[in-house]
């Protein structure tokens, strides 16, 4: 999760629990020509934690968010699949593992290019 409340599942959840509001006055650019002067700004986001430094400058901020969120989701999927691999095997789980493995491979290939 990448949001004005925080980056990562734990930071986002903590922001929700604390009842924080991610909406604030925009100070990054001039808002004189806009009706709204407030927005949900993502602060404290470090793209270097998710993307190679040379590729960061080639990507706009939205693309950086997308890649970072994809990497976090992929890491979560890997941890879930590892935990599930400890459970007894069934034919249904075998199909789920096969499909998630294909998804994992496709996402890993796409993210490696990022």
C-alpha positions as CSV (number, residue, x, y, z in Angstrom):
1,X,0.0,0.0,0.0
2,X,1.3,3.4,-0.9
3,X,-1.0,6.2,0.4
4,X,-0.9,9.5,2.2
5,X,-1.2,7.6,5.5
6,X,2.0,5.7,4.9
7,X,4.0,3.3,2.7
8,X,3.5,-0.4,3.5
9,X,0.8,-2.4,5.0
10,X,1.8,-1.7,8.6
11,X,2.3,2.1,8.2
12,X,-1.1,2.3,6.4
13,X,-2.9,0.3,9.1
14,X,-1.3,2.4,11.8
15,X,-2.5,5.5,10.2
16,X,-6.1,4.1,10.0
17,X,-6.0,3.0,13.6
18,X,-4.8,6.4,14.7
19,X,-7.5,8.1,12.7
20,X,-5.1,10.2,10.7
21,X,-6.4,12.2,7.7
22,X,-4.1,12.0,4.7
23,X,-5.6,15.1,3.1
24,X,-3.7,18.4,3.5
25,X,-3.0,21.7,1.9
26,X,-0.9,21.4,-1.3
27,X,2.5,23.1,-0.9
28,X,4.3,21.4,-3.7
29,X,3.0,23.6,-6.6
30,X,0.9,26.7,-7.0
31,X,-2.8,25.9,-6.6
32,X,-4.1,29.4,-7.6
33,X,-5.7,28.1,-10.8
34,X,-7.5,25.2,-9.1
35,X,-10.7,25.2,-7.1
36,X,-9.4,22.7,-4.6
37,X,-6.3,23.5,-2.6
38,X,-6.1,20.2,-0.8
39,X,-5.0,16.7,-1.8
40,X,-3.8,13.4,-0.5
41,X,0.0,13.8,-0.8
42,X,2.2,10.7,-0.4
43,X,5.1,11.8,1.8
44,X,8.2,9.9,2.9
45,X,8.2,7.6,-0.1
46,X,11.7,6.4,-1.0
47,X,11.7,4.9,-4.5
48,X,15.3,3.7,-4.0
49,X,13.9,1.0,-1.7
50,X,12.1,-0.6,-4.6
51,X,13.8,0.6,-7.9
52,X,17.3,0.7,-9.2
53,X,18.7,4.3,-8.9
54,X,19.4,4.7,-12.6
55,X,15.8,3.8,-13.5
56,X,14.2,6.1,-11.0
57,X,14.8,9.2,-13.0
58,X,13.2,7.6,-16.1
59,X,9.9,7.0,-14.3
60,X,7.3,9.4,-13.3
61,X,6.0,9.3,-9.7
62,X,2.9,7.3,-10.5
63,X,5.0,4.6,-12.2
64,X,7.3,4.5,-9.2
65,X,4.2,4.0,-6.9
66,X,3.0,1.2,-9.2
67,X,6.3,-0.6,-9.2
68,X,6.8,-0.2,-5.4
69,X,3.2,-1.5,-4.7
70,X,3.7,-4.4,-7.1
71,X,7.0,-5.4,-5.4
72,X,5.3,-5.2,-1.9
73,X,2.4,-7.4,-3.2
74,X,4.9,-9.8,-4.7
75,X,6.8,-10.1,-1.4
76,X,3.6,-10.7,0.4
77,X,2.6,-13.4,-2.1
78,X,5.9,-15.1,-1.7
79,X,5.5,-15.2,2.1
80,X,2.0,-16.5,1.9
81,X,3.0,-19.2,-0.6
82,X,5.9,-20.2,1.6
83,X,3.5,-20.6,4.6
84,X,1.0,-22.5,2.5
85,X,3.7,-24.9,1.3
86,X,3.9,-26.1,4.9
87,X,0.3,-27.3,4.8
88,X,-0.8,-30.7,3.7
89,X,-1.1,-30.9,-0.1
90,X,-4.4,-31.2,-1.8
91,X,-5.4,-31.1,-5.5
92,X,-7.1,-27.7,-5.1
93,X,-3.9,-26.3,-3.4
94,X,-1.8,-27.8,-6.2
95,X,-3.8,-25.8,-8.8
96,X,-3.6,-22.6,-6.8
97,X,0.2,-23.1,-6.3
98,X,0.6,-23.7,-10.1
99,X,-1.3,-20.5,-11.0
100,X,0.3,-18.4,-8.4
101,X,3.7,-19.7,-9.5
102,X,2.9,-18.6,-13.1
103,X,1.8,-15.2,-11.8
104,X,4.8,-14.8,-9.6
105,X,7.1,-15.6,-12.6
106,X,5.4,-13.1,-14.8
107,X,5.4,-10.3,-12.2
108,X,9.1,-11.0,-11.3
109,X,10.1,-10.8,-14.9
110,X,8.2,-7.5,-15.4
111,X,9.6,-6.0,-12.2
112,X,13.2,-7.1,-13.0
113,X,12.9,-4.9,-16.1
114,X,11.9,-1.9,-13.8
